[in-house]
């Protein structure tokens, strides 16, 4: 009987909705089992998942297999389908961060905005961006610079280092190529006009629009507002460390500097804690002085004025360089994926000349660093078995980190037994024909799990065969050690297998004892005892009749104890004992006779001294 099947692919478009997370290639194991008569189909398909979409050009391949038996129940050789492949198509995307910012400035001065043009598509792209004044006064000048990623300070304008961008003949600006989930950062410097054009508290609203060069229908915009005021408070936000990992504490610092000619009064900061972070209680400071989180006599609180936000009522910041510094801390939540962006932007209000001014800090974006973590677990570390038994021990490897991880697996044993590791494809904890032997997937010479996505569990089975002839009570402890791609992250589990082998001993007695004259009938009694913890099978006793004696017909007895013997015939009739006159041998037991732990087999017969 031959079976053949083919496999086809259906491509369904899937435009990504999540933005800016670094591409990840997470390989898992999925299985589909269907039964048709005696035919079992098992489909194995690795799946890829990326927060920003699978990269364009990625080949998704897939192959299935089938297991079956013939009409008599005999297992037939596994068959495999053809391999099908789907190529991931390109999807463009763009996102300008932050989307809304307000700065203050005095007349005939400059103010600057940072805008990040993120590539949220699944392939490298370039962008064309333009600006328009959508309302208010017209700036004296609008100049763009590219924030150098290789020199100077990141997200801080460095004169002479950051690159001046020049518009083409149609007033359009062009970015360099940005990889998927990367960004092209620009500074926009605005020159403000005189008070005759821009009176106090007047505004200019400027819109930056970025368009994908791959697909002109894909675009995004940000709105940037300049407010003219005599109290000019610049608010700059920074964070440390640069790329915190889950569980690590981040310190945010907001520097407020009044460059205007009038004091800024009733200055209030409101800073919401961003998603994927948790506020550190009691961490607020104002000008290096610790503040409480409560609604009390000091200037600050958390989660009181505004839910889940730090609020600080600074009061007045003096003119001509007056300063105020606010700090607080937040912790990156566990399980936040590597390279996930976390953006934090504070809102500031103050009064200048009787006018209320609303501004924002820069949108401070951090990218979460990588944190490896693995956990090996087993539901049953102890087992026992007989020599020759195959022992299968299920266990799991859990990726507790925030990035894909390939875990190396090494085995050490106390008795030198040979162990193998299999991927438990259906998760039943039993070794079956559908399971796959673990291999070295990354070519480093050590077997591994293959790629495991963050917070995912891979089920495996450790398998050994107890060597034939191993003595009762011998143990083998196999320690399986998993090592993350970060070699400082390891975990291990141990399986202890105890051998339950039979241990037989035999004693023989004669009655009466001592010297006896011819004609005396001697009774021989043989006792076989299993003192081991395993079961002995096919136990048989053989005893040739000694010289100068004659077997006493029909004297055979057997049983499990001397006190409970039963008579047996001399014939080979299956009653458990016989006398073979051709060889002069008495025997008992044989095929089908078993002795469990502490079990005994007794044989008794008689002879006459010639």
Buried (B, 14 or more C-beta within 10 A) or exposed (E): EEEEEEEEEEEEEEEBEEBBBBBBBBBBBEBEEEEEEEBBBBBBBBEBBBBBBBBBEBEBEBBBBBBBBEEEEEEBEEBEBEEBEBEBBBBBBBBBBBBEBBBBBBBEBBBBBBBBBBBBBBBBBBBBBBBEEEEBBEBBEBBBBBBBEEEBEEBEBBEEEBEEBEBEEEEEBBBEEBBBBBBBBBBBBBBBBEBEBBEBBBBBBBBBBBBBBBBEEBBBBBBBBBBBBBBBBBBBBBBEEEBBBBBEBBBBBBBBBBBBEBBBBEBBBBBBBBEBBBBBEBBBBBEEEEBBBEEEEBBBBBBEBBEEBBBBBBBBBEBEEBEBBBBBBBBBBBBBBBBBBBBBBBBBBBBBEEBEBEBBBBBBBBBBBBBBBBBBEBEEBEBBBBBEBEBBBBBBBBBBBBBBBBBBBBBEBBBEBEBBBBBBBBEEBEBBEBBEEBEEEEEEEEBBBBBBBBBBBBBBBBBBBBBEEBEBEBEBBBBBBBBBBBEEBBBEBBBBBBBBBBBBEEEEEEEEEEEEEEEEBBBBBBBBBBEBBBBBEEBEBBBEBEEEBEBBEBBBBBBBEEEEBEEBBBEEEEBBBBBBEEEBBBBBBBEEBBBEBEBBBBBBBBBBBE
